[in-house]
Amino acid sequence: MTGVDSIPTSSSEGDGSKPLLRSAATSSIDVMLDEEALSNQLIQIKAPWKCRLREEQELQNIINSKPSLILLTGTSGSGKTSLALRFSDRFDYFCRGKFDQMCFATYMPFGAALTDLTEQLLASLDADELINLKETLPNAVDGEIGLLMTAIPPLSNVLPKHDAPSVATYQGIELLIRLRHVVTRFLEFVCLERKQTVLLFLDDLQWAEPGCLAMLSAILRKQIDGLQVIAACRSEEVSVDSDLSILLREMEDEGLCIKDLYLRELDIEEVCDLVSHSSGLSKSQCRQCSEIIHQQAEGNLFYTLELFRTLKSMGAVSEKEGILQGDLAALNKLIGNTTSRGAINDVITLKLHELSFETQRALTLASFMGTTFDSRLVSLALNHDDQHILAATEFKKSSGIVRQVCQTAYYEFYHDKVQEACSTLFTEIENSHLCLGAARTLVDKLDGTIGVEENAAIISRLLRQSLHLVDNADERVKFAEIVFLAGKCYLKSTRFTAAAYKFQDARELLPPRHWRDQYDLSLSIYTASAEVEHVVGNCDHAERLAGEVIENARSFFDSVLAHRVTISSYSSQLRFEESIQLGLQLIKKLKIPIPGRVGNVQIAVDLLRTKRKLKKFQPSDILSLPVMTCRETQAAMEILAQTFTSAFLSKSPYQIPLSMAMIRLTLDYGMNAESVSAFAMFSVIMAMISNTELAQQYGQLTLDIMEKYDAKAWVSRVYALVYGLTFTETMSVRMVVEPLMSGYRAGLVSGDTTSSTGCLYIATIFRFLGSESISGLLQSGVEHRKVLNAFRHDNMLILFNIVLQAMENLLGRTADPMELTGSFLNQKETEELAERQGNRAAQSVLCMCGIIVAFTMNDYEQAERIFEFYQSIPSVQSKFSRCCVLFFGGASKLILAHTSPTGRWRKIRQAKRCLKLVRKRAELVPEDHSHQVHFLEALLHVVEAKNERALASFDDAALCSNQGTSLLHQALIAEHRSIFLRECGRDDEAIDSLILARRTYEKWGAKAKTDQLAAFPFLLKSNSHTGSVSIADASDAQEKSL
């Protein structure tokens, strides 16, 4: 069981006051109900059970309160599913997904529910409505109609064909994240745009794996009006530390309303009432029989019905002298078990034994295929006529065991206890032989057809039960191919953990000398295994498997993919130096000229060499380059690109030679995916050396290349570089945030996890520096952080955590607002780790966030120390971010020069250099930096005692900042203008400016700062008679209060 520990909780005592392993604040209701679907088939109830209306009303009342989620909890067989099904006609649409204990799937239950919903929706549309749906649905799902059609096949019957998402091989845990977004957008389309209500019922939620729970949480957090989600869950099979319990607690902490409806066991009176209604006798006449049934079934509704039906069918229930009597002894003789619910399990088995031997085998085999199974496949596996399992006589006997799905060849087990009983009809060794024989038959009959691929997952599931019986080497190899095929099928449906297990099974099936005798198959299985282990974050396994590929590869090119996995794995773990050195060794093998030791001279020569080569090409020439076909060059480009990522993040001097090498190879051999990112990086380098013209030219050229080739897979990587680092040279950061978020979303589809999270991080830090409301930004940041956690990209996660921690500090949620230590980060540990790993990006971001917090909280000495350290390390930031650090560093220098004579002139000189650089930046992007220039000029005039000019500069700074969205800068300008006005004796204006500063800080969300201002060196004091406001020292105010 994935993510669930079977630690029972008490439910048989009728204690419904506690919700499903969460907080006691969640409401809980005790109800009882009968199993309508079962009762109609197992026993004839002559009249509706009298409790039904009350139970339905209880649930209806909960639905009327519009909670985010309703949990129907109770033990197995308590009637949770029946209760939910009764509400299927009370909504415009009812759709259902069921989690399968025998078949874990990340998306399948939701796929089944959405397919059901879509079929109902399409059937209800007239011609005009269908045309409208075709026109509006693509925009409703943000253009991801191809991805939606992949998830919901019925849509492909009515919508134009769209290309499926171009997902990189074995990359795509992020595709699931995007899929969650598309699914929620589709549900919003149905409920909001079409104004129809939907009941989504999820059965057996206790078996949902983490991926499914993430999908559920995405739907619930949208809080879609018109959508009601009900989930059935066995409370006794969910532990308090399971993924489900943790998710429920998290959602309640976020304010989502979750209501529990607990279905307790029947008491003796209710069992008696049920038997009375079934038999038509009075309750007093049924008391004796009811006590026997209640004792054996322990009040479980499913077991009660099953036992009563079996006793009746055997003639063990009879009326004697007006009393209904049950002969349990007759039943015990058949089942040989008198131990409570163990007897009931045998009762189900007894019913199965009424069926023919062949049908028993068929049901046993079907139980290993899943809760829902294709009867045709079962018949084929057993060498039966296609219609054998559908024989009417057999299914009359199997009433209550399986039921047909929508008049198709598919059937499903009525209850998982029935499925479990079917799986234990025969001994373990008999089951193994049955599964192996079925797998062999399917392989033999489907060999050479598409049926092998379509049913590879089921065949591999059967083999899972019987691997130990396969001893023929040739057969093991054949089965390894099929299991490997099943793993690839799981990858297509984003079931990465399942794929990893299948690849493991495939490896175990390979014979001892497989690298010699089955080289191609071994290479494919081990390479795929390494990649998928890296995707799910098992870096140790990924490196070990990649190492085996490298050791046994017959050529260097066979090991390229394994080398890429290793380089990427090192980078993900922040082992940048190892990653770079490994990449350089491989590049040397490919005879790509990269300097052994890189210094400023080598970098300048390499850059000049590339610029000269580029001068021979017009943009149109580059756009016309052919597609790269040389295998050796493609391998070199892949390794160069992977190594470049580590070099860029660690600010290694190799980043420029690596990117220049990619450009030269592209000009000589043609274009590929890595070429596009190389041109994007060239534009970034031009921006770094202030060659704005070339930076903009090649940034735009990169976008043109993507447009020409419709290169959706490149969008995330290119946007991170071009919009995050190049276009900010001449464009306000407010203009690039949305493209960056588009790049983030595109990366979720394409599988480029590194670039996707990079776009997200850059957009978040720009929004923070652009001074949006930090409370809202932190809330969305926490949600996005879960995405980064899912990707296991520590190199981006550490940067993201630094920004979130700075926001948490300013919100006043930490013990010490000056130290970046709290929910997301420990500053000291992060500083030590960044220094040890040479993580220049983390050091730069720590400096940037630290100086913002220090300056805002008026600790100018700390801000100055941070600025000095920042100047001593290579910067790994955009010009915008660097300019912000220069601004705060220069402002700190000037304030310290004004308040202390120590080192005054040196501080002023340093501040003037900062002012010069910020002014140069403001000439290119005035909307982002003009107010910073005026603010620094104001502080400089204050130091120089030029009061009139200082006041004019403060006014200019305020005017410029008010034209933008920078709440932080608006507040800082107002605060320091207030201090200056007080020094000038202009108390009334100082009061107004201080009030403006406090209100702006409050709007920004910086509670730590507003709390600090409450203890400002001067306090606002009003005259209760005149209404005037004046300034008093804090010490004076304290004395008067005493």
SEMIDREN-726954 format. One record per residue (C-alpha): x, y, z; residue in one letter. Coordinates in steps of 0.2 Angstrom, whole numbers, plus 5000, padded with zeros to 4 digits. Each point is the difference from the previous one (the first is absolute). Layout:
<rs>
XYZA
...
</rs>
This chain:
<rs>
500050005000M
500850164995T
500150145012G
498849925013V
500449905015D
498749885006S
499950055018I
498249985005P
499050135009T
498549965011S
498450014991S
499049855006S
499650095016E
498950134992G
501150145004D
499750124986G
500650165009S
501849984993K
500250044981P
501249914989L
501750025010L
500050185000R
499550145012S
498549995011A
499350164993A
499349914984T
498249965001S
499549825001S
498349924998I
499549825005D
498749924988V
499549834994M
499449944983L
499649844991D
501049944985E
498750044986E
500949924986A
500449845010L
498349995008S
499150004984N
501049854994Q
500349905016L
498450025009I
498350074996Q
499650155011I
498150025000K
500050185005A
501350145001P
501049995015W
499450135012K
501750085004C
500350044981R
499250175000L
500950065015R
501649954994E
499850074983E
499450165008Q
501650015011E
501149994984L
498950124991Q
500250135015N
501849984998I
500050034981I
498950155003N
501450085011S
501149984985K
501649935008P
501649984989S
500049815003L
498849875008I
500849855007L
498949845002L
501049905013T
499849835008G
500649834999T
499949894984S
498249954996G
499250145010S
499150074985G
500950154995K
499949984982T
498149965000S
499750175009L
501050104987A
499149914986L
498350065006R
500550184996F
500549964982S
498350084993D
500150155011R
501350094990F
500150044981D
501449874998Y
500749865011F
501749924997C
500949875010R
501849945002G
500649865010K
501749965007F
500649824998D
501049915013Q
500749894987M
500450134987C
500850175006F
499850134987A
500450195001T
498750064989Y
498849854995M
498650035013P
499950184995F
500149954982G
498549885002A
499050145009A
500450134987L
499649884985T
498349965008D
499750195003L
500550044982T
498949874992E
498550065010Q
500450184995L
500249964981L
498449905000A
499150155008S
500550134987L
499150054984D
500850054984A
500250185004D
500749965018E
501249884993L
500750134988I
500150125014N
501049885011L
501249974986K
500450194999E
500050035019T
500849855008L
501850034993P
500150175008N
499249945016A
501549875002V
501350134996D
500349934982G
500549835007E
498649914991I
501249864994G
500549965017L
498150005005L
499649884986M
501449895005T
499249995018A
498249994994I
499949894984P
498150044996P
500550184996L
501049944985S
498449944992N
499350184998V
501550125001L
501350034986P
501649905002K
501450085010H
501749955002D
500349915017A
501250095012P
501849984995S
500749925015V
501849965002A
500349825002T
499849945018Y
499850185005Q
498350065006G
499649995018I
499750184996E
498849954987L
498949935014L
500150175008I
499450084983R
498749864999L
499250065017R
499950174993H
499149954984V
498849885010V
499550145012T
499850124985R
498849874991F
499049985016L
499950195001E
499450014982F
498649875004V
499450085016C
500350184998L
499950044981E
498649874997R
499250035017K
499749825004Q
500349905016T
501149855001V
500249875014L
501749924999L
500049845010F
501749925004L
499949835008D
501349915011D
501050165002L
501149905013Q
500949924985W
500450164992A
501950034997E
500850175002P
499850054982G
498149975001C
499950105016L
500950144992A
498750004986M
498650005013L
500850155010S
500250104984A
498149984996I
499550045018L
501150155002R
499150074984K
498450005010Q
499049994984I
498250065002D
498849864995G
501249865003L
499749895015Q
501449875004V
499549855010I
501349875005A
499749835008A
501449945011C
500349865013R
500550095015S
500849845008E
501249994986E
500850175001V
501350055012S
500250175008V
501750024991D
499449944983S
500050124985D
498150015000L
499950055018S
501450134998I
499250074985L
498350025009L
500850095014R
500950124988E
498450044991M
499150035016E
501450125006D
499850094984E
498250035004G
499249874989L
498449935007C
500049815001I
498549915008K
500149825006D
498549884999L
500449855010Y
499049844997L
500149895016R
499649825001E
498249945002L
499449965018D
498949865004I
498450104998E
500550064983E
500449824994V
498349945007C
499250144991D
500849954984L
499649825002V
498250045004S
499850114984H
500849864990S
498949865007S
498450095003G
500049945018L
499950115016S
501650055008K
499649895015S
499849854989Q
501750044992C
501050035016R
500849835002Q
500649994982C
500650185000S
501049975015E
500949854991I
500350114985I
500650155010H
501249905010Q
500849924985Q
500050164989A
500550125014E
498750124993G
500950024984N
498750044987L
500849914985F
500349855011Y
498350005007T
499250004983L
501149874994E
499849885014L
498150025000F
499949974982R
501149845001T
499049935015L
498450034990K
500749924984S
500549845010M
498449995009G
500850045016A
498750135004V
498349955004S
498450055009E
499549885014K
498550045011E
500150184995G
501850025004I
501350034987L
501549885003Q
501749994993G
501049844999D
501850065001L
500649825004A
499549954982A
501050134993L
501549975011N
500149824994K
500350064983L
501250145004I
500949925015G
500250175008N
499050085014T
501150155003T
499050154997S
500550104984R
501149854995G
498449914998A
499350134989I
501550004988N
499749814999D
498250044996V
500650104984I
501249854996T
498549885002L
499050104987K
501550004988L
500149815002H
498249994993E
500850054984L
500849884987S
501849975002F
500450094984E
499050165005T
501049995017Q
501650004990R
499450154990A
499550105015L
501649965008T
501050064985L
498950154999A
500450055018S
501850024995F
499650114986M
499150135010G
498350055008T
499450034982T
500549874986F
499749964982D
499149834999S
500649984982R
501850005007L
499649885014V
499349884987S
501450024988L
501349975014A
499149845005L
499749944982N
498150015002H
498750054988D
499850195001D
498349985007Q
500449875013H
500250125015I
498450084995L
498949845001A
498350055007A
499849855011T
501750045008E
499650185004F
498449965007K
500949905013K
501350145002S
498850135005S
500850125011G
501849954994I
500250104984V
499050124990R
500150054982Q
500650184996V
498850104989C
499549844989Q
501849984995T
501349865001A
500650075016Y
499549955017Y
500550055017E
499949925017F
498650055011Y
501150025015H
501949995004D
499649865012K
499349904986V
501650044989Q
501149955015E
499049845002A
500249964982C
501850025001S
500149875014T
498949874992L
501649904996F
501649975009T
501550124997E
500949884989I
498449974990E
499850184998N
501850024994S
499849864987H
498350074994L
500750184998C
501549934991L
499049894988G
498950154996A
501450124997A
500849874988R
498449984991T
499750184998L
501850034993V
499849854988D
498350064993K
500450195000L
501849984994D
500350114985G
498450115002T
499750165009I
499149905013G
501749975009V
500350185003E
498250045004E
500049865013N
501850005006A
499550075017A
498849865003I
501249874994I
501450075011S
498850005015R
499749814997L
501849974999L
500350095016R
499149865009Q
501149874991S
501750064996L
500849875011H
499349864989L
500850074984V
501749914998D
500249994981N
501250134995A
499250034983D
498350025008E
500750125014R
500750114986V
498350004991K
499150055016F
501350135004A
499650084984E
498150005004I
500350075018V
501150134993F
498750054987L
498850015015A
501150125009G
500150114984K
498150005000C
499950055018Y
501250154995L
498850064987K
498650015013S
501250095012T
500149855012R
501850025004F
500149905016T
499149864992A
501250014985A
501549995012A
499349845007Y
499749924983K
501850044994F
500649925016Q
499049844996D
500750014982A
501850015007R
499649855011E
499449904986L
501650024990L
501249855000P
501750015008P
501050044984R
498750124993H
501350144996W
500849874989R
498649914992D
498550135001Q
501050164998Y
498850114992D
498549955012L
501250025015S
500550174994L
498350064998S
499349935016I
501550075011Y
500050174991T
498150025003A
500249945018S
501450135003A
498950144992E
498449965009V
500949985017E
500750174998H
498350074995V
499249945017V
501550065010G
500949845004N
501750074995C
501049865008D
499149874990H
500150114984A
501950025002E
500349815003R
498949954985L
500950134989A
501749935006G
499549834995E
499550064983V
501750104998I
501049855006E
499249884987N
499750124985A
500849934984R
500250184994S
500150175007F
498450064992F
499149855008D
500450085017S
499650184996V
498350005008L
500749915015A
501350145002H
498750134998R
499049925014V
501650005011T
500450184996I
498250065004S
499949905016S
501650085006Y
499350174996S
498349965009S
501049965015Q
501050164999L
501649904996R
500450134987F
501949975000E
499849824997E
498750034987S
501150124990I
501649905001Q
499049844994L
499350114985G
501750074996L
500849824999Q
498649944988L
500250164989I
501949964999K
499649834994K
498950074986L
501550124996K
499050165002I
501350145004P
499750065017I
501450095010P
500749895013G
500250155012R
498850154998V
500550185004G
499550174994N
501249994985V
499349834994Q
498250065002I
500350164990A
500949904986V
498649875000D
498750144999L
500950104987L
500249844989R
498149965001T
499550184996K
501150004985R
499249844994K
498350075003L
500350154990K
500149894984K
498149965003F
498550114999Q
498549965011P
499249934984S
501549884997D
499949935018I
498149984998L
500449904984S
501249885008L
499649814997P
499649885014V
501549925008M
500249824995T
501849965005C
499949875014R
501650055008E
499650195000T
498349975007Q
500849905014A
501250145003A
498650135000M
499049905013E
501549985012I
500550194997L
498250055005A
499949895015Q
501750065006T
499650184997F
498550005012T
501249955014S
501350134995A
498750144999F
499249965017L
501749995008S
500750164991K
501449894993S
501150094987P
499749854989Y
498250064996Q
500650124986I
501149884991P
498749865001L
498650114992S
501250074987M
500549824995A
498149964998M
499850154988I
501549964990R
499449824998L
498350064995T
500750114986L
501149864993D
498849855002Y
498250075001G
498650035013M
499449905014N
499150035017A
501650045009E
500450134986S
498550105005V
500550015018S
501850044994A
499450164991F
499050055014A
501549985012M
501050104987F
498750145002S
500249995019V
501950024999I
499850154989M
498950075013A
501249965014M
501450104991I
498850144996S
499949974981N
498250045000T
499850014981E
500749824997L
499049945016A
498450064993Q
500449944982Q
500449825005Y
498649995013G
498750044987Q
500949884988L
499849865012T
498150035001L
499950014981D
500949834999I
498749935012M
498650074991E
500749934983K
500249825007Y
498450015011D
501249945014A
498949995015K
501349895008A
501250145000W
498850145007V
500449985019S
501950004998R
500050144988V
498850115010Y
501049985016A
501550074991L
499350124988V
498650085011Y
500949975016G
501750064996L
500150084983T
498450114997F
500150075018T
501450104994E
498850124991T
498349945006M
499150025016S
499949845011V
498250035000R
499949964982M
501049845001V
499149915015V
498649944990E
501149934986P
501049915013L
498549925008M
499549954982S
501849924999G
499649915017Y
498449934993R
500849954984A
501449915009G
498749905010L
499349934983V
501749984991S
500949915015G
501350135002D
500050005019T
501650105002T
499550154989S
498249995006S
500550025018T
501250134995G
498650114991C
499049985016L
501450065011Y
500550154990I
498250054998A
499749995019T
501650105004I
499550134988F
498350015008R
500850025017F
501250134994L
498650094991G
499250015017S
498349914998E
499149965015S
501149885009I
498649915009S
499249944984G
501649974992L
500649895014L
498449905000Q
500249974981S
501849965003G
499649875013V
498949914987E
501450024986H
501349935013R
499049845000K
500449994981V
501850025003L
500049875013N
499149884988A
501450034988F
501449975013R
501050144992H
501050055015D
501050134990N
498450104997M
499149965016L
501450085010I
499950164991L
498150005001F
500049975019N
501250155002I
498750114992V
498549935010L
501050015016Q
500350194997A
498250024998M
499649915015E
501250115010N
499250164994L
498349935004L
500649995018G
499849815002R
501849965006T
500850035017A
501450114993D
499450104985P
501850034995M
500649824999E
499349904985L
499549855010T
498349935002G
498849894991S
501049994984F
501850035004L
501449995013N
501150154994Q
501649945009K
499949824993E
499550074983T
501550115000E
501249865005E
499349884987L
500150134986A
501850045004E
500449825001R
499249964983Q
500550164991G
498250044997N
500250184995R
498250014995A
499549975018A
501250125007Q
499450144988S
498249975005V
500449995018L
500950174999C
498650084990M
498649945011C
501050035016G
500450184995I
498250044996I
499449945017V
501550085009A
499750174992F
498149995002T
500249975019M
501350145001N
501549895004D
501250104988Y
501649935008E
499349824995Q
499550064983A
501750084997E
500949835005R
498949904988I
500450134986F
501949985003E
499849814999F
499050014985Y
501350104991Q
501349875004S
499149854991I
499549984982P
498250054997S
498849874993V
498550124998Q
499150114987S
500550184998K
498450055009F
500449905015S
501850065001R
499450184998C
498849975015C
501549945011V
501050164994L
498650115005F
499849935017F
501949995003G
500250184994G
498650065011A
500749915015S
501750094997K
499250174999L
499049985016I
501549945009L
501050144994A
498750125006H
499949935017T
501849965004S
501750094995P
500949834999T
500549964982G
498850144995R
500950054983W
500349824995R
498249965002K
499550154990I
501249954986R
499349825000Q
498250065000A
500450124985K
500649854990R
498449915005C
499050154994L
500950014984K
499649824996L
498250015005V
499850164990R
500749914985K
498849865002R
498650135002A
500450074983E
499549834992L
498549965012V
499450165008P
498449925007E
501049885011D
501450115006H
499750194998S
499350015018H
501549915006Q
501150134992V
499050145008H
500049925017F
501949984999L
500250184995E
498950055014A
501149915013L
501650074992L
499350175001H
499549975019V
501849955003V
500650164991E
498850105010A
499150064984K
498350005008N
499050084986E
500749894987R
499849855012A
498150035002L
499850034981A
500949834997S
498849925013F
498550074991D
500749944983D
500349835007A
498249995007A
499350064984L
500949874990C
499649865012S
498250045000N
499949974981Q
500549825003G
499549865011T
501549995012S
499250015017L
501749975009L
500850154991H
498550115003Q
500049965019A
501950025001L
500050174992I
498550065011A
500949945016E
501750084996H
499250164994R
499150005017S
501649995009I
500850134990F
498550125002L
500149985019R
501950045000E
499450164991C
498750045013G
498649984988R
499049895012D
498350014992D
500749944983E
501049875009A
498449935008I
499149994984D
501549914991S
500249885015L
498149954999I
500249974982L
501549895003A
499149895012R
498449994990R
501149944985T
501049885010Y
498349935006E
499449994982K
501649914995W
499749885015G
501650035009A
499449985018K
501749995007A
500350174994K
498450075006T
500349935017D
501750085000Q
499250174995L
498949995015A
501550035010A
500850134989F
501250135008P
498550124999F
498249965003L
498450084994L
499050095013K
498350094997S
499250145011N
498349945005S
499350185001H
500750074984T
500249854989G
501850054996S
501449884998V
501850025006S
501649915003I
500649945017A
501649905004D
499749825006A
500850035016S
499050155004D
498449914995A
500549865012Q
500350125015E
498350084997K
499249835000S
500849965017L
</rs>
